[in-house]
Amino acid sequence: MKQTDNIIKAEPGKCFRRKIDGVVFGDEVYLGTTYYLDGIRLEKPIQENPDDFEEIEIEVQTEEIHK
């Protein structure tokens, strides 16, 4: 993981998952303030930091089509 200001960038072939709720993001996250989790408004917003996210392997799912 590489951090520049409020942006974290994952290593090639990886993306981010937020630890608190398991939401998967892309390979770049702009850290800020979270007001909702799972569609529910938080009483007190959370200020995100890099430790709130984990890098995971990007999973590519394919489906074979038989003709």
VODO-262356 format. One line per field, with one value per residue: residue number from 0; chain; x, y, z of N, C-alpha, C in turn. Coordinates in steps of 0.05 Angstrom, whole numbers, plus 32768, in hexadecimal, padded with zeros to 4 digits. Each point is the difference from the previous one (the first is absolute). Layout:
<recs>
n: c(NUM/...)
chain: c(A/...)
n_xx: c(X/...)
n_yy: c(Y/...)
n_zz: c(Z/...)
ca_xx: c(X/...)
ca_yy: c(Y/...)
ca_zz: c(Z/...)
c_xx: c(X/...)
c_yy: c(Y/...)
c_zz: c(Z/...)
</recs>
This chain:
<recs>
n: c(0/1/2/3/4/5/6/7/8/9/10/11/12/13/14/15/16/17/18/19/20/21/22/23/24/25/26/27/28/29/30/31/32/33/34/35/36/37/38/39/40/41/42/43/44/45/46/47/48/49/50/51/52/53/54/55/56/57/58/59/60/61/62/63/64/65/66)
chain: c(A/A/A/A/A/A/A/A/A/A/A/A/A/A/A/A/A/A/A/A/A/A/A/A/A/A/A/A/A/A/A/A/A/A/A/A/A/A/A/A/A/A/A/A/A/A/A/A/A/A/A/A/A/A/A/A/A/A/A/A/A/A/A/A/A/A/A)
n_xx: c(8011/7FF7/8008/7FEF/8006/7FE8/8013/7FF4/8016/7FF2/800D/800F/7FE8/8000/7FED/7FEE/8000/7FE9/8010/7FF6/7FFD/8019/7FFA/7FFE/8018/8007/8013/7FED/8006/7FED/8011/7FEC/7FE8/7FFB/7FEA/8003/7FF6/8001/8002/800E/7FF3/801A/7FFE/8018/8005/800B/8017/8001/800E/8018/8001/7FED/8014/7FF9/8018/7FF1/8003/8003/7FE7/8007/7FE6/8004/7FF1/8002/7FFF/7FF0/800A)
n_yy: c(7FE9/8013/8013/8010/8012/8004/7FF8/7FE8/7FF4/7FEC/7FEB/7FFD/7FFC/8016/7FFE/8012/7FF6/800E/8000/8017/8001/7FFC/801A/7FF7/800C/8013/8005/8014/800A/8012/8003/7FFD/800A/7FEB/8005/7FEC/7FEB/7FF0/8019/7FFD/8017/8007/7FFB/7FF4/8012/7FEF/8009/7FFA/7FEA/7FFF/8000/8010/7FFE/7FEB/7FFA/7FFA/7FE7/800A/7FFA/7FF2/8004/7FEA/8000/7FE5/8007/7FEB/7FFE)
n_zz: c(8000/7FF0/8011/7FF3/8014/7FF6/7FEF/8001/7FF7/7FF6/8008/7FEA/7FF4/8010/8012/8009/8019/8006/8015/8005/7FE5/7FF8/7FFE/7FE7/7FFF/7FF1/7FEE/8001/8018/7FFE/8014/8010/8001/800F/7FF3/7FEE/800D/7FEB/7FF7/8017/8006/8002/801B/7FFE/7FEC/7FEF/800B/7FE6/8005/7FF7/801B/7FF7/7FEF/7FF2/7FF7/7FEB/7FF8/7FE8/8004/7FEC/7FFC/7FF4/7FEA/7FFD/7FE7/8001/7FE8)
ca_xx: c(7FEF/800F/7FEF/8007/7FEB/7FE9/7FFA/800F/8001/8007/8015/7FF4/7FF1/7FF1/7FED/7FFC/7FE7/7FFE/7FFF/7FE8/7FE7/8006/7FFB/8018/8005/8013/801C/8007/7FEB/8003/7FF8/7FF0/7FEE/7FEA/7FE7/7FEE/800A/7FEA/7FE8/7FF6/800F/800E/7FFC/8019/800F/801B/8015/800E/801E/8009/7FFD/7FE5/7FFE/8014/8003/7FF9/8004/7FE9/7FF5/7FF3/7FEF/7FF8/7FEC/8003/7FE8/8002/7FEE)
ca_yy: c(8017/8019/8016/801B/8011/7FF1/7FEB/7FE8/7FF1/7FE4/7FF3/7FF5/7FE7/8000/8015/8004/7FF8/800E/7FEC/8003/7FF5/7FEE/800C/7FFF/8018/7FFC/8000/801A/800A/801B/7FFF/8016/7FFC/7FEE/8007/7FE9/7FE5/7FEE/800F/800B/8018/7FFD/8016/8010/7FF8/7FF4/800A/7FE9/8000/7FE8/7FE8/7FF7/7FF1/7FEB/7FF9/7FE5/7FF9/8005/7FE7/8002/7FE9/7FFD/7FEC/7FF5/7FFE/7FEA/8003)
ca_zz: c(8000/7FFE/8008/7FF8/800C/8009/7FEC/8003/7FE7/8005/7FEF/7FE7/8004/8019/8005/801C/800D/8019/8014/8012/7FF5/7FEA/7FE5/7FEF/7FF0/7FEA/8009/800A/8012/800B/801C/8008/8016/7FFA/800E/7FFF/7FFD/7FF8/7FFB/8019/8007/8019/8012/7FFF/7FE9/8004/7FEE/7FF6/7FFE/7FF1/800F/7FFD/7FE7/7FFB/7FE4/7FF9/7FE4/7FEE/7FF7/7FE7/7FFC/7FE4/7FFB/7FE6/7FF0/7FED/7FE9)
c_xx: c(8012/7FED/800C/7FEA/7FE9/7FF8/8012/7FFD/800A/8016/7FF2/7FF3/7FF0/7FEC/7FFC/7FE5/8000/7FFB/7FE5/7FE7/8005/7FFB/801A/8000/8013/801D/8009/7FE9/8008/7FF5/7FF0/7FEF/7FE9/7FE8/7FEC/800F/7FE8/7FE5/7FF4/8011/800C/7FFA/8017/800F/801C/8013/8011/801E/8009/7FFD/7FE3/7FFC/8016/8002/7FF9/8005/7FE7/7FF7/7FF2/7FF0/7FF7/7FEC/8004/7FE5/8004/7FEC/7FF9)
c_yy: c(8019/8016/801B/8012/7FEE/7FE9/7FE8/7FF0/7FE4/7FF7/7FF5/7FE5/7FFE/8017/8003/7FF6/800F/7FEB/8000/7FF3/7FEE/800A/8000/8019/7FF9/8001/801B/800A/801C/8000/801A/7FF9/7FED/8007/7FE9/7FE6/7FEE/8010/800D/8018/7FFC/8018/8013/7FF7/7FF6/800D/7FE8/8004/7FE6/7FE6/7FF4/7FED/7FEA/7FFA/7FE3/7FFB/8006/7FE4/8004/7FE6/7FFF/7FE9/7FF6/7FFE/7FEA/8004/7FE5)
c_zz: c(8000/8007/7FF7/8009/800A/7FED/8006/7FE6/8006/7FED/7FE7/8006/8019/8000/801E/800A/801B/8016/8010/7FF4/7FE7/7FE4/7FF0/7FEE/7FE9/800B/800B/8011/8009/801C/8007/8018/7FF7/8012/8001/7FFF/7FFC/7FFD/8019/8007/801C/8012/8000/7FE8/8007/7FEC/7FF8/8001/7FF3/800F/7FFF/7FE8/7FFF/7FE2/7FFC/7FE3/7FF1/7FF6/7FE5/7FFC/7FE3/7FFE/7FE4/7FF2/7FEB/7FE9/7FF4)
</recs>
